[in-house]
Amino acid sequence: EEPWYAALPRASWSQYEPVDVSAVTNWFKVYKAPGNVYAIYDDSQWEENICYLVIGSDKALLVDTSMGLSSIKDVVDELTDLPVTVLLTHTHHDHMGGMHEFDDVWCFDSEQA
């Protein structure tokens, strides 16, 4: 049986334009999605986190922050100069690990979060 990482990158990512962020990290892979949306993909561990950066005209929104094993803020800063608000979908370690790098962090108000 092949290891989990043998299928990476997933074939579905080929429809999106890769964005080179190697100047700041080799941990994440970034893909340009439709509109001003970037998928920040962490395939360096088995959970394959995907965070999304949505860039507006005045601010940017980062949905989740991955595991915190490498600086996602460096990647975000490479993609935008706008102020960034972080929205955590929930507080599992693989979604909130990099939140400490940001000042404006929000999470849904629920017992599960």
Residue pairs with C-beta under 8 A, 6 or more apart in sequence:
4 46
5 43
5 46
8 43
8 48
9 29
9 41
9 43
13 29
13 31
13 41
16 31
16 32
16 33
16 39
17 31
17 32
18 29
18 30
18 31
18 32
19 30
19 31
19 32
19 38
19 79
20 30
21 28
21 30
21 75
21 78
21 79
23 78
24 71
24 74
24 75
24 77
24 78
25 70
25 71
25 74
25 75
27 42
27 44
27 69
27 70
28 40
28 41
28 42
28 66
28 70
28 72
28 75
29 40
29 41
29 42
29 43
30 38
30 39
30 40
30 41
30 75
30 79
31 38
31 39
31 41
32 38
33 39
33 52
35 54
36 54
36 55
36 56
37 52
37 53
37 54
37 55
38 52
38 53
38 55
38 79
39 50
39 51
39 52
40 50
40 51
40 52
40 53
40 66
40 72
40 75
40 76
41 48
41 49
41 50
42 48
42 49
42 50
42 51
42 66
42 67
42 69
42 70
44 69
44 70
45 67
45 69
47 67
47 94
49 64
49 66
49 67
49 94
49 95
50 64
51 62
51 63
51 64
51 65
51 66
51 72
52 62
52 63
52 64
53 60
53 61
53 62
53 63
53 76
53 79
53 80
53 84
54 60
54 61
54 62
54 63
55 79
55 80
55 82
56 82
58 82
58 83
59 82
59 83
59 84
59 85
60 76
60 80
60 82
60 83
60 84
60 85
61 84
61 85
61 86
61 87
62 72
62 76
62 84
62 85
62 86
62 87
62 102
63 86
63 87
63 89
64 86
64 87
64 88
64 89
64 95
64 96
65 72
65 86
65 88
65 95
65 96
65 97
65 98
65 99
65 101
65 102
66 72
66 94
66 95
66 97
66 98
67 93
67 94
67 97
67 98
68 96
68 97
68 98
68 99
68 100
69 97
71 98
71 101
72 98
72 101
73 98
73 101
73 102
76 84
83 104
84 102
84 104
85 104
85 105
85 106
86 99
86 102
86 104
86 105
86 106
87 106
87 107
88 95
88 96
88 99
88 105
88 106
88 107
88 108
88 113
89 95
89 108
90 96
90 107
90 108
90 112
90 113
91 107
91 113
96 107
99 105
107 113
